[in-house]
Amino acid sequence: MRDSTSSSLPQAVISRSALAAAASEAVSRGGRIADLRRDAWGHGLVGVAHAVAAAGGEAMLVDSAAEAEALALEGIAAVTSGSADIDPALLYGLPDADGTVRTRPVMRLVGRVLSTKPLKAGDAVSYGYTHRAIADTTAALITGGYAQGIVRALGNAAHVEIRGTMRPIVGRVAMDVCVVDVESADGAATGDEVTYFGGSGAAGPNLARWISVTGLSAGELIAVAGAHAARRWEA
């Protein structure tokens, strides 16, 4: 059954298989300590720690003594000082400086279509009217705004994936929602899943575009988005 929830929270979907493969690859490339600060960069501390330990990682760098104690109860060594030497780009499936993704993205950030609306040529979108339709089209209102890590700069500058097709974010990103041009009435429907970045589809490497547009690092972007999303796990 399609989930047509009206919640404003996007979801950070963590792939167990991608995490296991990425952790194995990252550990095999050398290093002993993985950076799991900021709740494992928004991916979930305990789940990532178990994957790294299973892959042969020796210790986890965490933010607090309480987190280190929690991992100790799981039989996993952790430290709160020093530096990590396991490549986080490999561990989390993040793009390198040149945009290359060497392991499958572990997190897939998704929203939902709340509603769709036809637009006439010249109709304006969102606050400040920074975008006007150049032809008759259809707009979709999507869960996820700047309060959830969809950075304001992405308005009129980035795309999302809906029904396997990349569609542009148009107008200003609002606090809890943004608007996407889906071109036609059959381009999206209420309840459709929308992928901001990650996964195995067209939006898989999309985080590289976010880096280019915002000037923020992959770690900053993914940690904030993961922290403000409703997390769930998939195979």
Backbone as CSV, one residue per row, in Angstrom:
resi,resn,N_x,N_y,N_z,CA_x,CA_y,CA_z,C_x,C_y,C_z
1,MET,0.849,-1.198,0.000,0.000,0.000,0.000,0.882,1.245,0.000
2,ARG,0.548,2.233,-0.787,1.323,3.458,-0.846,1.108,4.259,0.417
3,ASP,2.252,4.739,0.968,2.199,5.593,2.149,1.941,7.024,1.699
4,SER,0.802,7.557,2.042,0.466,8.919,1.639,0.499,9.868,2.830
5,THR,1.399,9.594,3.795,1.494,10.414,4.994,1.749,11.869,4.642
6,SER,1.191,12.761,5.436,1.393,14.188,5.217,2.482,14.739,6.120
7,SER,3.245,13.866,6.789,4.321,14.328,7.656,5.292,15.192,6.876
8,SER,5.786,16.261,7.525,6.741,17.144,6.867,8.146,16.581,6.890
9,LEU,8.360,15.505,7.634,9.706,14.955,7.740,10.033,14.046,6.557
10,PRO,11.154,14.330,5.881,11.636,13.338,4.919,12.179,12.136,5.681
11,GLN,12.537,11.080,4.985,13.076,9.881,5.619,14.506,9.634,5.164
12,ALA,15.350,9.301,6.117,16.709,8.858,5.819,16.675,7.331,5.808
13,VAL,16.688,6.766,4.628,16.579,5.316,4.468,17.996,4.748,4.399
14,ILE,18.348,3.906,5.364,19.692,3.345,5.442,19.669,1.913,4.912
15,SER,20.489,1.641,3.916,20.553,0.319,3.297,21.541,-0.571,4.051
16,ARG,21.055,-1.659,4.618,21.935,-2.583,5.332,22.977,-3.202,4.393
17,SER,22.540,-3.581,3.191,23.472,-4.216,2.255,24.530,-3.226,1.778
18,ALA,24.128,-1.978,1.503,25.100,-0.970,1.080,26.077,-0.663,2.201
19,LEU,25.578,-0.592,3.437,26.438,-0.315,4.581,27.453,-1.425,4.780
20,ALA,27.005,-2.675,4.713,27.925,-3.800,4.904,29.007,-3.808,3.833
21,ALA,28.602,-3.577,2.579,29.573,-3.587,1.486,30.544,-2.410,1.599
22,ALA,30.014,-1.239,1.942,30.858,-0.057,2.058,31.827,-0.185,3.225
23,ALA,31.349,-0.713,4.356,32.230,-0.898,5.512,33.350,-1.882,5.187
24,SER,33.014,-2.944,4.504,34.027,-3.932,4.121,35.082,-3.305,3.211
25,GLU,34.635,-2.525,2.232,35.556,-1.875,1.312,36.429,-0.851,2.036
26,ALA,35.804,-0.040,2.909,36.546,1.003,3.621,37.614,0.401,4.528
27,VAL,37.269,-0.639,5.262,38.224,-1.256,6.177,39.333,-1.958,5.398
28,SER,38.994,-2.566,4.277,39.999,-3.282,3.485,41.042,-2.343,2.890
29,ARG,40.690,-1.064,2.760,41.629,-0.085,2.209,42.607,0.440,3.262
30,GLY,42.488,-0.029,4.477,43.408,0.388,5.525,42.734,1.253,6.567
31,GLY,43.371,1.381,7.708,42.814,2.155,8.801,42.209,1.255,9.865
32,ARG,42.115,1.809,11.069,41.612,1.047,12.205,40.400,1.685,12.862
33,ILE,40.305,3.021,12.769,39.282,3.758,13.516,38.344,4.467,12.542
34,ALA,37.044,4.296,12.759,36.028,4.921,11.903,35.425,6.131,12.602
35,ASP,35.164,7.182,11.855,34.551,8.390,12.398,33.038,8.211,12.467
36,LEU,32.532,8.009,13.686,31.095,7.833,13.905,30.519,8.975,14.732
37,ARG,31.196,10.124,14.682,30.651,11.289,15.370,29.386,11.778,14.663
38,ARG,28.649,12.646,15.341,27.385,13.190,14.819,26.445,12.053,14.425
39,ASP,26.338,11.069,15.364,25.441,9.921,15.157,25.778,9.198,13.854
40,ALA,27.079,8.922,13.690,27.580,8.276,12.483,27.165,9.058,11.239
41,TRP,27.412,10.377,11.315,27.124,11.279,10.204,25.656,11.175,9.775
42,GLY,24.780,11.024,10.777,23.354,10.966,10.505,22.830,9.601,10.112
43,HIS,23.684,8.586,10.115,23.288,7.248,9.668,22.822,6.339,10.814
44,GLY,23.110,6.712,12.048,22.742,5.881,13.194,23.953,5.200,13.788
45,LEU,24.333,5.599,14.991,25.582,5.173,15.610,25.714,3.658,15.750
46,VAL,24.737,3.019,16.386,24.884,1.596,16.719,24.918,0.727,15.466
47,GLY,24.037,1.004,14.517,23.999,0.198,13.301,25.285,0.282,12.511
48,VAL,25.824,1.493,12.366,27.071,1.655,11.621,28.229,1.025,12.388
49,ALA,28.250,1.192,13.706,29.320,0.604,14.512,29.370,-0.909,14.342
50,HIS,28.225,-1.550,14.360,28.204,-3.008,14.176,28.728,-3.391,12.793
51,ALA,28.374,-2.632,11.776,28.835,-2.944,10.419,30.342,-2.791,10.311
52,VAL,30.885,-1.728,10.904,32.331,-1.505,10.844,33.073,-2.577,11.633
53,ALA,32.559,-2.915,12.810,33.197,-3.956,13.613,33.168,-5.297,12.894
54,ALA,32.042,-5.618,12.260,31.937,-6.882,11.521,32.910,-6.933,10.349
55,ALA,33.229,-5.755,9.795,34.152,-5.680,8.663,35.611,-5.705,9.103
56,GLY,35.852,-5.636,10.421,37.222,-5.702,10.927,37.754,-4.411,11.498
57,GLY,36.921,-3.356,11.565,37.359,-2.117,12.198,37.607,-2.340,13.684
58,GLU,38.596,-1.661,14.225,39.000,-1.927,15.607,38.368,-0.999,16.627
59,ALA,38.038,0.223,16.222,37.462,1.174,17.179,36.674,2.237,16.434
60,MET,35.792,2.917,17.192,34.944,3.958,16.633,35.232,5.272,17.352
61,LEU,35.372,6.350,16.598,35.518,7.677,17.175,34.135,8.267,17.355
62,VAL,33.770,8.591,18.614,32.419,9.073,18.926,32.501,10.400,19.664
63,ASP,31.348,11.018,19.878,31.310,12.362,20.451,31.426,12.405,21.972
64,SER,30.990,11.373,22.667,30.904,11.474,24.121,31.240,10.151,24.806
65,ALA,31.546,10.278,26.098,31.804,9.083,26.899,30.547,8.218,26.995
66,ALA,29.374,8.846,27.019,28.130,8.078,27.095,27.968,7.204,25.853
67,GLU,28.309,7.739,24.677,28.226,6.939,23.458,29.250,5.806,23.479
68,ALA,30.443,6.094,23.979,31.466,5.052,24.077,31.010,3.932,25.002
69,GLU,30.368,4.303,26.109,29.860,3.299,27.050,28.740,2.482,26.418
70,ALA,27.883,3.139,25.649,26.791,2.422,24.988,27.341,1.397,24.005
71,LEU,28.383,1.763,23.267,28.979,0.810,22.329,29.714,-0.304,23.065
72,ALA,30.311,0.029,24.216,30.983,-1.002,25.007,30.000,-2.096,25.413
73,LEU,28.768,-1.717,25.709,27.745,-2.701,26.053,27.420,-3.604,24.861
74,GLU,27.710,-3.108,23.657,27.510,-3.904,22.437,28.760,-4.710,22.083
75,GLY,29.792,-4.573,22.923,31.039,-5.280,22.654,31.914,-4.602,21.620
76,ILE,31.733,-3.281,21.440,32.454,-2.538,20.422,33.308,-1.465,21.091
77,ALA,34.584,-1.403,20.737,35.496,-0.424,21.312,35.256,0.950,20.685
78,ALA,35.345,1.991,21.514,35.148,3.356,21.017,36.062,4.305,21.771
79,VAL,36.422,5.410,21.115,37.257,6.444,21.713,36.592,7.793,21.473
80,THR,36.943,8.774,22.312,36.366,10.112,22.174,37.409,11.145,21.778
81,SER,38.638,10.728,21.566,39.699,11.650,21.159,40.569,10.981,20.114
82,GLY,41.411,11.787,19.490,42.244,11.263,18.417,41.570,11.485,17.072
83,SER,42.051,10.794,16.072,41.510,10.966,14.728,41.166,9.620,14.116
84,ALA,40.223,9.636,13.188,39.818,8.426,12.479,40.666,8.280,11.220
85,ASP,40.984,7.043,10.857,41.797,6.816,9.665,41.122,5.912,8.630
86,ILE,39.854,5.569,8.849,39.070,4.858,7.834,38.376,5.912,6.967
87,ASP,38.486,5.782,5.663,37.970,6.784,4.726,36.451,6.901,4.841
88,PRO,35.938,8.057,5.300,34.485,8.196,5.455,33.743,8.216,4.122
89,ALA,34.399,8.672,3.056,33.738,8.671,1.742,33.411,7.248,1.317
90,LEU,34.308,6.320,1.607,34.051,4.912,1.308,33.017,4.335,2.263
91,LEU,33.151,4.651,3.548,32.272,4.060,4.560,30.814,4.448,4.361
92,TYR,30.564,5.701,3.982,29.180,6.177,3.846,28.716,6.284,2.399
93,GLY,29.605,5.986,1.457,29.231,6.073,0.042,29.033,7.501,-0.413
94,LEU,29.967,8.380,-0.039,29.869,9.795,-0.355,30.736,10.144,-1.566
95,PRO,30.387,11.204,-2.294,31.194,11.587,-3.457,32.542,12.169,-3.046
96,ASP,33.571,11.852,-3.847,34.874,12.474,-3.662,34.822,13.917,-4.152
97,ALA,35.958,14.612,-4.052,36.026,16.010,-4.465,35.638,16.196,-5.931
98,ASP,35.902,15.177,-6.758,35.566,15.280,-8.175,34.178,14.754,-8.502
99,GLY,33.415,14.388,-7.456,32.053,13.910,-7.655,31.924,12.411,-7.824
100,THR,33.045,11.699,-7.810,33.011,10.244,-7.977,32.514,9.556,-6.712
101,VAL,31.585,8.618,-6.867,31.096,7.816,-5.749,31.685,6.413,-5.900
102,ARG,32.566,6.034,-4.970,33.301,4.772,-5.112,32.588,3.578,-4.484
103,THR,31.690,3.821,-3.546,30.854,2.771,-2.976,29.408,3.234,-3.017
104,ARG,28.474,2.296,-3.014,27.059,2.651,-3.128,26.629,3.505,-1.934
105,PRO,25.914,4.608,-2.172,25.464,5.452,-1.068,24.688,4.641,-0.023
106,VAL,25.044,4.829,1.233,24.402,4.093,2.315,23.057,4.724,2.678
107,MET,22.977,6.048,2.620,21.740,6.750,2.946,21.029,7.206,1.676
108,ARG,19.726,7.028,1.672,18.867,7.559,0.618,17.881,8.502,1.291
109,LEU,17.939,9.778,0.955,17.044,10.758,1.565,15.819,10.914,0.679
110,VAL,14.649,10.634,1.244,13.426,10.648,0.450,12.342,11.501,1.108
111,GLY,11.504,12.071,0.258,10.315,12.780,0.697,9.099,12.173,0.025
112,ARG,7.974,12.861,0.141,6.726,12.399,-0.477,6.028,13.565,-1.175
113,VAL,5.307,13.256,-2.223,4.480,14.261,-2.875,3.231,14.478,-2.020
114,LEU,3.031,15.714,-1.586,1.850,16.052,-0.794,0.657,16.386,-1.682
115,SER,0.940,17.049,-2.791,-0.135,17.445,-3.707,0.486,17.883,-5.023
116,THR,-0.339,17.974,-6.062,0.101,18.511,-7.345,-0.856,19.612,-7.775
117,LYS,-0.353,20.502,-8.619,-1.165,21.652,-9.035,-0.744,22.083,-10.440
118,PRO,-1.712,22.289,-11.331,-1.350,22.796,-12.667,-0.921,24.255,-12.583
119,LEU,0.070,24.613,-13.382,0.526,25.989,-13.474,0.381,26.465,-14.913
120,LYS,-0.042,27.695,-15.083,-0.082,28.324,-16.389,1.235,29.064,-16.626
121,ALA,1.585,29.250,-17.878,2.777,30.030,-18.188,2.699,31.386,-17.498
122,GLY,3.773,31.727,-16.774,3.808,32.990,-16.047,3.446,32.873,-14.585
123,ASP,2.825,31.753,-14.173,2.492,31.570,-12.760,3.774,31.486,-11.931
124,ALA,3.749,32.123,-10.754,4.913,32.159,-9.878,4.836,31.050,-8.834
125,VAL,5.997,30.695,-8.307,6.103,29.583,-7.371,6.823,30.019,-6.103
126,SER,6.286,29.645,-4.951,6.905,29.784,-3.639,7.144,31.242,-3.263
127,TYR,7.766,31.433,-2.090,7.972,32.766,-1.543,8.885,33.598,-2.440
128,GLY,8.539,34.855,-2.581,9.390,35.767,-3.331,9.288,35.648,-4.831
129,TYR,8.559,34.638,-5.302,8.352,34.461,-6.747,9.682,34.458,-7.520
130,THR,10.637,33.650,-7.054,11.933,33.564,-7.742,11.870,32.675,-8.974
131,HIS,10.734,32.017,-9.173,10.554,31.175,-10.363,9.158,31.401,-10.924
132,ARG,9.077,31.559,-12.228,7.803,31.610,-12.934,7.818,30.574,-14.045
133,ALA,6.714,29.885,-14.195,6.624,28.856,-15.232,6.777,29.502,-16.604
134,ILE,7.625,28.913,-17.444,7.814,29.458,-18.785,6.803,28.883,-19.774
135,ALA,6.103,27.821,-19.344,5.055,27.212,-20.166,4.071,26.527,-19.221
136,ASP,2.916,26.122,-19.716,1.974,25.381,-18.882,2.659,24.113,-18.378
137,THR,2.493,23.827,-17.096,3.186,22.686,-16.497,2.423,22.236,-15.257
138,THR,3.011,21.314,-14.502,2.437,20.840,-13.239,3.503,20.907,-12.157
139,ALA,3.144,21.430,-11.009,4.054,21.516,-9.869,3.620,20.526,-8.794
140,ALA,4.593,19.977,-8.100,4.321,19.064,-6.983,4.901,19.643,-5.709
141,LEU,4.124,19.612,-4.633,4.580,20.040,-3.316,5.181,18.830,-2.617
142,ILE,6.425,18.959,-2.147,7.203,17.826,-1.642,7.560,18.020,-0.176
143,THR,7.482,16.967,0.619,7.947,17.051,2.003,9.460,17.228,2.032
144,GLY,9.918,18.110,2.921,11.344,18.372,3.074,11.659,19.812,2.733
145,GLY,12.171,20.561,3.733,12.542,21.952,3.532,13.834,22.256,4.257
146,TYR,14.135,23.543,4.392,15.427,23.892,4.986,15.539,23.477,6.450
147,ALA,14.416,23.311,7.145,14.467,22.835,8.530,14.921,21.384,8.617
148,GLN,14.835,20.665,7.520,15.258,19.259,7.480,16.537,19.065,6.661
149,GLY,17.256,20.142,6.379,18.529,20.008,5.694,18.475,20.145,4.195
150,ILE,17.298,20.469,3.628,17.209,20.752,2.195,17.587,22.225,2.050
151,VAL,18.843,22.487,1.851,19.405,23.833,1.961,18.714,24.798,0.986
152,ARG,18.468,26.017,1.460,17.754,27.017,0.664,18.390,27.236,-0.707
153,ALA,19.719,27.163,-0.764,20.417,27.413,-2.023,20.045,26.421,-3.120
154,LEU,19.434,25.299,-2.759,19.076,24.281,-3.755,17.873,24.683,-4.595
155,GLY,17.111,25.679,-4.141,15.987,26.145,-4.932,16.444,26.715,-6.268
156,ASN,15.826,26.276,-7.351,16.194,26.686,-8.707,17.597,26.220,-9.109
157,ALA,18.167,25.256,-8.366,19.552,24.863,-8.647,19.808,23.370,-8.547
158,ALA,18.829,22.582,-8.126,19.048,21.139,-7.961,17.811,20.378,-8.405
159,HIS,17.945,19.068,-8.519,16.860,18.197,-8.977,16.603,17.092,-7.956
160,VAL,15.436,16.490,-8.057,15.080,15.297,-7.288,14.611,14.235,-8.275
161,GLU,14.514,13.009,-7.783,14.057,11.905,-8.636,12.629,11.511,-8.271
162,ILE,11.741,11.547,-9.248,10.355,11.111,-9.074,10.010,10.175,-10.229
163,ARG,9.549,8.991,-9.901,9.178,8.008,-10.917,10.313,7.764,-11.909
164,GLY,11.543,7.752,-11.395,12.698,7.442,-12.219,13.219,8.580,-13.063
165,THR,12.620,9.767,-12.949,13.022,10.915,-13.759,13.481,12.052,-12.849
166,MET,14.549,12.729,-13.232,15.032,13.862,-12.460,14.200,15.099,-12.787
167,ARG,13.699,15.750,-11.736,12.843,16.920,-11.875,13.427,18.085,-11.073
168,PRO,13.331,19.321,-11.572,13.958,20.454,-10.882,13.157,20.968,-9.688
169,ILE,13.883,21.323,-8.626,13.301,22.080,-7.526,13.154,23.514,-8.016
170,VAL,11.955,24.079,-7.907,11.712,25.422,-8.426,11.248,26.342,-7.297
171,GLY,11.657,27.591,-7.384,11.297,28.547,-6.349,12.129,28.345,-5.094
172,ARG,11.845,29.137,-4.096,12.575,29.051,-2.840,12.166,27.810,-2.054
173,VAL,13.142,27.184,-1.421,12.867,26.077,-0.499,12.268,26.669,0.772
174,ALA,11.120,26.171,1.188,10.458,26.658,2.403,10.929,25.865,3.625
175,MET,10.354,26.163,4.786,10.829,25.533,6.012,10.655,24.020,5.995
176,ASP,9.507,23.536,5.548,9.203,22.110,5.624,8.883,21.468,4.278
177,VAL,8.830,22.258,3.227,8.442,21.742,1.914,9.223,22.456,0.816
178,CYS,9.200,21.865,-0.359,9.696,22.547,-1.545,8.800,22.172,-2.716
179,VAL,8.989,22.846,-3.842,8.159,22.653,-5.022,9.018,22.109,-6.150
180,VAL,8.473,21.149,-6.878,9.188,20.520,-7.987,8.328,20.609,-9.242
181,ASP,8.947,20.940,-10.354,8.251,20.974,-11.641,8.258,19.563,-12.227
182,VAL,7.069,18.936,-12.346,6.974,17.562,-12.868,6.441,17.519,-14.293
183,GLU,6.259,18.682,-14.896,5.943,18.867,-16.314,4.511,18.546,-16.725
184,SER,3.954,17.453,-16.192,2.605,17.073,-16.642,1.833,16.434,-15.501
185,ALA,0.528,16.272,-15.684,-0.324,15.718,-14.634,0.061,14.298,-14.260
186,ASP,0.656,13.560,-15.203,1.058,12.190,-14.893,2.526,12.106,-14.486
187,GLY,3.148,13.260,-14.228,4.544,13.250,-13.789,4.715,12.862,-12.338
188,ALA,3.662,12.998,-11.536,3.697,12.643,-10.116,2.277,12.594,-9.588
189,ALA,2.097,11.885,-8.481,0.799,11.802,-7.821,1.011,11.872,-6.320
190,THR,-0.008,12.307,-5.613,0.062,12.384,-4.159,0.504,11.039,-3.572
191,GLY,1.512,11.088,-2.697,2.032,9.877,-2.076,3.257,9.312,-2.743
192,ASP,3.582,9.767,-3.959,4.784,9.262,-4.633,6.025,9.548,-3.806
193,GLU,6.958,8.616,-3.854,8.236,8.824,-3.190,9.123,9.719,-4.049
194,VAL,9.866,10.582,-3.380,10.773,11.518,-4.048,12.165,11.313,-3.448
195,THR,13.164,11.085,-4.287,14.521,10.881,-3.788,15.340,12.140,-3.987
196,TYR,15.868,12.667,-2.886,16.743,13.832,-2.940,18.157,13.429,-3.333
197,PHE,18.668,12.388,-2.688,19.984,11.859,-3.052,20.099,10.432,-2.549
198,GLY,21.055,9.693,-3.130,21.308,8.322,-2.702,20.474,7.310,-3.455
199,GLY,20.644,6.039,-3.102,19.954,4.961,-3.778,20.673,4.562,-5.053
200,SER,20.044,3.689,-5.824,20.675,3.153,-7.029,20.124,3.779,-8.307
201,GLY,19.222,4.742,-8.174,18.628,5.370,-9.347,19.368,6.617,-9.780
202,ALA,18.673,7.444,-10.539,19.289,8.647,-11.116,19.790,9.627,-10.066
203,ALA,19.170,9.639,-8.882,19.571,10.579,-7.832,20.720,10.056,-6.982
204,GLY,21.227,8.873,-7.300,22.293,8.276,-6.498,23.442,9.217,-6.196
205,PRO,24.040,9.858,-7.211,25.182,10.751,-6.967,24.806,12.211,-6.725
206,ASN,23.529,12.479,-6.445,23.032,13.850,-6.376,23.710,14.695,-5.307
207,LEU,24.285,14.061,-4.289,24.927,14.822,-3.226,26.082,15.659,-3.779
208,ALA,26.713,15.200,-4.849,27.793,15.977,-5.458,27.267,17.320,-5.947
209,ARG,26.071,17.337,-6.493,25.460,18.588,-6.943,25.192,19.493,-5.753
210,TRP,24.710,18.923,-4.644,24.456,19.721,-3.450,25.743,20.390,-2.972
211,ILE,26.837,19.657,-3.000,28.128,20.207,-2.579,28.495,21.396,-3.452
212,SER,28.335,21.225,-4.765,28.679,22.281,-5.706,27.822,23.524,-5.503
213,VAL,26.530,23.331,-5.261,25.609,24.456,-5.125,25.781,25.187,-3.801
214,THR,25.953,24.443,-2.716,25.940,25.036,-1.375,27.315,25.435,-0.852
215,GLY,28.376,24.801,-1.369,29.703,25.037,-0.829,29.962,24.294,0.470
216,LEU,29.012,23.480,0.906,29.176,22.671,2.114,29.807,21.334,1.752
217,SER,30.354,20.661,2.750,30.958,19.356,2.512,29.891,18.269,2.510
218,ALA,30.252,17.120,1.947,29.332,15.983,1.962,28.982,15.603,3.389
219,GLY,29.966,15.628,4.277,29.717,15.277,5.666,28.732,16.208,6.338
220,GLU,28.883,17.504,6.107,27.962,18.476,6.689,26.541,18.262,6.177
221,LEU,26.405,18.087,4.889,25.083,17.946,4.288,24.376,16.683,4.766
222,ILE,25.081,15.571,4.759,24.427,14.303,5.060,24.153,14.167,6.553
223,ALA,25.036,14.719,7.392,24.813,14.626,8.833,23.598,15.439,9.255
224,VAL,23.441,16.640,8.697,22.286,17.479,9.040,20.999,16.854,8.528
225,ALA,21.014,16.402,7.274,19.807,15.785,6.715,19.416,14.543,7.500
226,GLY,20.408,13.702,7.815,20.120,12.475,8.563,19.600,12.744,9.960
227,ALA,20.103,13.802,10.585,19.685,14.124,11.952,18.267,14.649,12.016
228,HIS,17.775,15.245,10.937,16.447,15.856,10.954,15.401,15.053,10.185
229,ALA,15.779,13.876,9.744,14.842,13.005,9.033,14.358,11.889,9.959
230,ALA,13.291,11.243,9.572,12.813,10.042,10.258,13.581,8.857,9.666
231,ARG,14.409,8.229,10.463,15.288,7.171,9.936,14.566,5.830,9.855
232,ARG,14.801,5.106,8.773,14.353,3.720,8.673,15.401,2.918,7.917
233,TRP,15.367,1.613,8.102,16.337,0.718,7.497,15.678,-0.133,6.430
234,GLU,16.437,-0.471,5.409,15.966,-1.397,4.377,17.079,-2.375,4.046
235,ALA,16.706,-3.471,3.382,17.699,-4.476,3.034,18.740,-3.913,2.090
